[in-house]
């Protein structure tokens, strides 16, 4: 089983920056994809950024403000968020897609970290 732990959320003023971190604790064959989703109150969970297989995908709202990066040796993924807006306020979830030693694929989520952007 993959354990996913996020950190780095908090309260920031509009225009400020935050860096989210996520580490996947796993004894698995391969971590395929890692990334971030978010969910604001009353809204559906949406893609923020994911990377895997040599590609990166960002949500349309990112518009160059966020950067996702990873450290494969640590099974870690990071999200640098700049120029934050009040509408970025949400719970941010780390996502890990992996393949175990039995070649079965798994989707795992962290517990979420709150990001609040004040105007």
C-alpha positions as CSV (number, residue, x, y, z in Angstrom):
1,X,0.0,0.0,0.0
2,X,1.2,3.5,-0.8
3,X,1.1,6.1,1.9
4,X,0.9,9.6,0.7
5,X,1.8,12.5,2.9
6,X,1.4,16.2,2.0
7,X,2.8,19.3,3.7
8,X,3.2,23.0,3.0
9,X,-0.3,24.4,2.9
10,X,-1.3,27.4,4.9
11,X,-2.7,31.0,4.7
12,X,-1.2,33.5,2.3
13,X,-2.2,36.9,1.0
14,X,-3.2,37.3,-2.7
15,X,-0.1,37.5,-4.8
16,X,1.9,35.4,-2.5
17,X,3.6,32.0,-2.9
18,X,3.4,28.6,-1.3
19,X,5.2,25.4,-1.9
20,X,3.5,22.1,-1.4
21,X,5.4,18.8,-0.9
22,X,4.3,15.3,-1.1
23,X,6.1,12.0,-0.4
24,X,4.9,8.6,-1.3
25,X,6.1,5.9,1.1
26,X,5.9,2.7,-0.8
27,X,7.5,-0.6,-1.5
28,X,6.1,-0.9,-5.0
29,X,7.4,-1.8,-8.4
30,X,7.0,1.6,-9.9
31,X,5.5,5.0,-9.3
32,X,4.0,6.0,-12.6
33,X,2.3,9.3,-12.0
34,X,2.4,11.9,-9.2
35,X,0.6,15.1,-9.0
36,X,-1.9,17.5,-7.4
37,X,-5.6,18.0,-7.5
38,X,-7.7,20.4,-5.5
39,X,-11.2,20.8,-4.3
40,X,-12.9,24.0,-3.2
41,X,-16.1,24.0,-1.1
42,X,-19.1,23.1,-3.2
43,X,-17.0,22.3,-6.2
44,X,-15.7,19.1,-7.8
45,X,-12.1,18.0,-7.4
46,X,-10.0,19.3,-10.3
47,X,-6.6,18.7,-11.8
48,X,-3.9,21.2,-10.8
49,X,-0.8,19.5,-12.2
50,X,0.4,15.9,-12.8
51,X,3.6,14.5,-14.2
52,X,4.5,11.0,-15.4
53,X,5.8,9.2,-18.4
54,X,8.0,12.2,-19.2
55,X,5.1,14.6,-19.6
56,X,3.5,17.3,-17.5
57,X,-0.1,18.5,-17.5
58,X,-1.5,21.6,-15.8
59,X,-5.0,22.7,-15.2
60,X,-6.2,25.5,-17.5
61,X,-6.5,27.9,-14.6
62,X,-2.8,27.6,-13.7
63,X,-1.7,29.9,-16.6
64,X,2.0,29.7,-15.8
65,X,1.7,30.5,-12.1
66,X,2.4,27.0,-10.7
67,X,5.3,24.6,-11.3
68,X,5.3,20.9,-10.6
69,X,8.6,19.1,-10.0
70,X,9.7,15.7,-8.6
71,X,12.4,13.8,-6.9
72,X,12.1,10.2,-8.1
73,X,14.7,9.0,-5.6
74,X,12.4,10.1,-2.8
75,X,9.1,9.4,-4.6
76,X,8.3,13.0,-4.0
77,X,6.5,15.7,-5.9
78,X,6.4,19.4,-5.3
79,X,4.1,22.2,-6.3
80,X,5.5,25.8,-6.3
81,X,2.5,28.1,-6.4
82,X,3.2,31.8,-7.2
83,X,0.8,34.8,-7.8
84,X,-1.8,33.1,-5.7
85,X,-5.4,34.3,-6.0
86,X,-8.3,34.0,-3.6
87,X,-9.9,31.6,-6.0
88,X,-7.0,29.2,-5.5
89,X,-8.3,28.6,-2.0
90,X,-9.0,24.9,-1.7
91,X,-7.9,21.6,-0.2
92,X,-5.0,20.3,-2.3
93,X,-4.6,16.6,-2.6
94,X,-1.5,14.7,-3.7
95,X,-2.2,11.8,-6.1
96,X,0.0,8.8,-6.8
97,X,-0.6,6.2,-9.5
98,X,1.7,3.1,-9.1
99,X,2.2,-0.4,-10.2
100,X,2.8,-3.1,-7.6
101,X,5.0,-6.2,-7.8
102,X,2.0,-8.1,-9.0
103,X,1.7,-5.6,-11.9
104,X,-1.6,-4.2,-10.6
105,X,-2.2,-0.5,-10.7
106,X,-3.2,1.6,-7.8
107,X,-4.5,5.1,-7.3
108,X,-3.7,6.6,-3.9
109,X,-4.4,10.0,-2.3
110,X,-3.1,12.0,0.5
111,X,-5.2,13.4,3.3
112,X,-5.2,16.9,1.8
113,X,-3.6,20.2,2.8
114,X,-5.6,23.4,3.1
115,X,-4.5,26.4,1.1
116,X,-6.2,29.6,1.9
117,X,-5.6,32.8,-0.1
118,X,-6.8,36.0,1.5
119,X,-7.7,39.1,-0.6
